[in-house]
Amino acid sequence: MRLENKVVIITGAASGIGKQTALLFAQEGAKVVVADLNEKGGNEIVEEIGKAGGDAFFSKLDVSNREQSKQVVREALERFGKIDVLINNAGINQDALVSKMTEEQWDKVITIDLKGPFNCIQAVVDAMTEHGTGEIINVSSIVGLYGNIGQTNYAAAKAGLIGMTKTLAKELGKKGIRVNAVAPGFIATPMTAGVPEKILEMMKEKTPLKRLGQPDDIAYALLYLASDEANFVNGAVLSVDGGLLI
């Protein structure tokens, strides 16, 4: 198994990409901390992993809350004794044209999508440093690379996450900690469920593979970066978008 005995914290793990990643990582031998605000959904994932013979527990987490981020790390260390991988997946979008975007919309997306990963990284980095190894993987977006109309806040947060990834790859590499990112294209998740069908069809048509991505498309990319197979990959941004912008 590619992640045998690795301890992994996944934020936003109760649905979408995070859910699929938690299930896949458990299948590959990881011990999974399912971190999310959604207690019902999170506990259902833990139950599903347990029934399949895996090891997981739920920890309630609002990534914008620094104390909760620290608490998740404490719980993981108490139960498993180490943390090998952090997947910063939790995120939201609140779209509007810049002329109509409220300060609240801007602040909320930046706080959760950019400050949230910062909080989690700060909470985990000492434990990884002490262990002498670790992988941090940030889930950015194709929007962070190329922008998108109506998503100034989301694009700024996801672009900031890429800058954070590259900086921390330099800063933490000497401590044995790799930091990478994935940049998903348009993925069929609860986040895209509210997008008008006309827009989704347009995205499919623009994509050479002629479909939306699925959560497991991103989960397998995360699996590669979290595994020992990627032990010389650091500071990379892996686009998983079906070739949308080639």
Wavefront OBJ file of the C-alpha trace (Angstrom):
o trace
v 0.000 0.000 0.000
v 1.318 3.415 -0.998
v 0.557 5.188 2.301
v 0.926 2.339 4.765
v 1.020 3.645 8.366
v 1.173 7.284 7.279
v -0.916 9.658 9.380
v -2.844 12.139 7.267
v -4.938 15.171 8.217
v -7.422 16.160 5.499
v -9.371 19.397 5.912
v -12.781 19.675 4.292
v -12.916 15.877 4.297
v -16.673 15.426 4.720
v -17.606 15.935 1.073
v -16.361 16.334 -2.480
v -12.639 16.090 -3.114
v -11.844 15.761 0.589
v -14.221 12.835 1.041
v -12.859 10.933 -1.931
v -9.299 11.627 -0.787
v -10.013 10.345 2.723
v -11.508 7.117 1.373
v -8.691 6.553 -1.125
v -5.930 7.300 1.380
v -7.470 4.881 3.891
v -7.575 2.183 1.197
v -3.873 2.833 0.635
v -3.075 2.222 4.301
v -3.166 5.738 5.765
v -4.521 6.581 9.193
v -6.881 9.464 8.439
v -7.974 12.460 10.471
v -11.250 13.606 8.902
v -11.314 17.336 9.717
v -14.420 19.320 8.843
v -17.195 21.486 10.248
v -19.773 18.941 9.072
v -19.967 16.470 11.962
v -22.606 14.223 10.384
v -20.805 13.926 7.065
v -17.421 13.546 8.721
v -18.557 10.771 11.036
v -20.152 8.949 8.108
v -16.773 8.931 6.338
v -15.076 7.611 9.485
v -17.686 4.856 9.749
v -17.215 3.911 6.091
v -13.441 3.747 6.524
v -13.815 1.634 9.665
v -16.135 -0.851 7.966
v -13.512 -1.307 5.250
v -10.886 -2.104 7.885
v -9.228 1.313 7.978
v -8.344 3.603 10.860
v -9.818 7.115 11.057
v -11.414 9.589 13.416
v -13.374 12.805 13.031
v -12.183 16.146 14.376
v -14.378 19.214 14.101
v -12.504 22.029 12.387
v -13.195 25.552 11.226
v -9.893 26.313 9.487
v -10.301 30.031 10.171
v -10.085 29.251 13.893
v -6.425 28.984 14.912
v -7.157 27.227 18.197
v -9.255 24.568 16.472
v -6.411 23.998 13.990
v -4.044 23.396 16.908
v -6.564 21.103 18.583
v -6.839 18.873 15.497
v -3.059 18.476 15.510
v -3.038 17.696 19.246
v -5.717 15.035 18.779
v -3.824 13.454 15.876
v -0.599 13.316 17.883
v -2.352 11.888 20.937
v -3.922 9.102 18.902
v -1.246 8.297 16.339
v 1.976 9.825 17.706
v 2.972 11.619 14.506
v 1.654 13.489 11.458
v 3.059 12.618 8.045
v 0.765 14.488 5.664
v -1.439 17.591 5.770
v -3.923 18.114 2.927
v -5.277 21.687 2.940
v -8.486 21.067 1.031
v -11.179 23.041 2.877
v -12.467 26.020 0.913
v -15.479 28.053 -0.135
v -16.460 30.401 -2.917
v -18.697 33.467 -2.837
v -18.784 34.791 -6.383
v -19.620 38.294 -7.606
v -18.301 40.818 -10.096
v -15.764 43.079 -8.418
v -18.109 46.083 -8.646
v -20.723 44.182 -6.647
v -18.548 42.081 -4.329
v -19.117 42.932 -0.685
v -16.362 43.328 1.850
v -17.871 40.393 3.727
v -17.620 38.163 0.623
v -13.995 39.180 0.135
v -13.035 38.683 3.784
v -14.770 35.320 4.204
v -13.161 33.692 1.149
v -9.694 35.050 1.948
v -10.023 33.971 5.584
v -11.067 30.393 4.837
v -9.243 29.713 1.565
v -5.924 31.424 2.365
v -5.622 32.101 6.085
v -7.122 28.670 6.838
v -4.253 26.735 5.228
v -1.773 29.087 6.929
v -3.360 28.277 10.300
v -3.166 24.534 9.685
v 0.412 24.671 8.425
v 1.553 26.643 11.455
v -0.214 24.161 13.711
v 1.479 21.106 12.174
v 4.942 22.303 11.198
v 6.615 21.795 14.597
v 5.465 18.175 14.793
v 6.707 17.503 11.258
v 10.021 19.218 11.982
v 10.517 17.115 15.095
v 9.702 13.980 13.092
v 12.183 15.054 10.396
v 9.817 14.486 7.500
v 6.411 15.503 6.203
v 4.279 16.415 3.224
v 2.029 19.458 2.985
v -0.265 19.597 -0.039
v -2.402 22.647 -0.770
v -5.492 22.370 -2.953
v -5.386 25.502 -5.092
v -7.330 25.933 -8.349
v -6.942 26.581 -12.028
v -8.550 29.929 -11.149
v -5.496 30.762 -9.038
v -3.303 30.308 -12.114
v -5.414 32.019 -14.773
v -8.178 34.001 -13.052
v -11.909 33.840 -13.690
v -14.580 36.493 -14.112
v -16.654 36.953 -10.964
v -14.115 35.277 -8.687
v -11.702 38.026 -7.643
v -11.712 36.840 -4.024
v -11.383 33.141 -4.869
v -8.669 33.736 -7.491
v -6.689 35.925 -5.085
v -6.879 33.293 -2.341
v -5.919 30.411 -4.610
v -3.086 32.379 -6.228
v -1.875 33.278 -2.748
v -1.900 29.596 -1.866
v 0.424 28.899 -4.801
v 2.798 31.622 -3.597
v 2.675 30.139 -0.115
v 3.415 26.678 -1.520
v 6.541 27.809 -3.370
v 7.826 29.861 -0.451
v 7.343 27.089 2.090
v 8.908 24.526 -0.248
v 12.104 26.597 0.046
v 11.714 27.351 3.732
v 10.771 23.879 4.971
v 12.614 21.663 2.501
v 15.776 21.724 4.588
v 13.738 20.315 7.479
v 12.630 17.325 5.405
v 9.172 18.727 4.677
v 7.923 18.811 1.098
v 5.263 21.370 0.106
v 3.305 21.038 -3.123
v -0.039 22.035 -4.603
v -2.653 20.729 -6.986
v -4.685 23.058 -9.189
v -7.988 21.368 -10.074
v -10.006 22.460 -13.066
v -13.793 22.260 -13.010
v -14.680 19.287 -10.818
v -18.144 17.829 -10.183
v -18.449 18.566 -6.456
v -21.001 20.227 -4.159
v -19.145 23.509 -4.832
v -19.973 23.355 -8.535
v -23.489 21.967 -8.008
v -24.929 25.478 -7.972
v -23.292 26.513 -11.251
v -25.864 26.903 -14.078
v -25.950 23.895 -16.402
v -25.251 26.184 -19.360
v -21.924 27.231 -17.814
v -20.969 23.651 -16.964
v -21.687 22.567 -20.537
v -19.496 25.395 -21.795
v -16.662 24.242 -19.518
v -17.036 20.669 -20.786
v -16.899 21.879 -24.375
v -13.725 23.890 -23.736
v -12.004 20.927 -22.086
v -10.190 18.624 -24.534
v -11.394 15.587 -22.560
v -14.984 16.856 -22.946
v -16.055 16.272 -19.347
v -15.873 17.708 -15.883
v -13.323 16.208 -13.545
v -14.415 13.878 -10.766
v -13.268 14.050 -7.135
v -11.209 10.882 -7.568
v -9.231 12.552 -10.377
v -7.910 14.987 -7.777
v -7.633 12.354 -5.042
v -5.237 10.277 -7.163
v -3.065 13.344 -7.825
v -2.962 14.007 -4.084
v -2.107 10.351 -3.487
v 0.933 10.628 -5.735
v 2.200 13.779 -4.027
v 1.633 12.283 -0.562
v 3.429 9.043 -1.397
v 7.132 8.230 -1.268
v 7.040 8.074 -5.069
v 7.086 11.888 -5.005
v 9.919 12.242 -2.482
v 11.905 14.557 -4.784
v 8.894 16.655 -5.809
v 8.878 19.963 -3.927
v 7.310 23.324 -4.758
v 5.343 21.867 -7.674
v 1.868 22.931 -8.806
v 0.178 19.991 -10.505
v -2.672 21.062 -12.789
v -5.480 18.511 -13.015
v -7.875 20.146 -15.442
v -8.360 17.858 -18.435
v -6.196 20.153 -20.542
v -8.642 23.061 -20.233
v -6.082 25.809 -20.715
v -3.441 24.307 -22.955
l 1 2 3 4 5 6 7 8 9 10 11 12 13 14 15 16 17 18 19 20 21 22 23 24 25 26 27 28 29 30 31 32 33 34 35 36 37 38 39 40 41 42 43 44 45 46 47 48 49 50 51 52 53 54 55 56 57 58 59 60 61 62 63 64 65 66 67 68 69 70 71 72 73 74 75 76 77 78 79 80 81 82 83 84 85 86 87 88 89 90 91 92 93 94 95 96 97 98 99 100 101 102 103 104 105 106 107 108 109 110 111 112 113 114 115 116 117 118 119 120 121 122 123 124 125 126 127 128 129 130 131 132 133 134 135 136 137 138 139 140 141 142 143 144 145 146 147 148 149 150 151 152 153 154 155 156 157 158 159 160 161 162 163 164 165 166 167 168 169 170 171 172 173 174 175 176 177 178 179 180 181 182 183 184 185 186 187 188 189 190 191 192 193 194 195 196 197 198 199 200 201 202 203 204 205 206 207 208 209 210 211 212 213 214 215 216 217 218 219 220 221 222 223 224 225 226 227 228 229 230 231 232 233 234 235 236 237 238 239 240 241 242 243 244 245 246
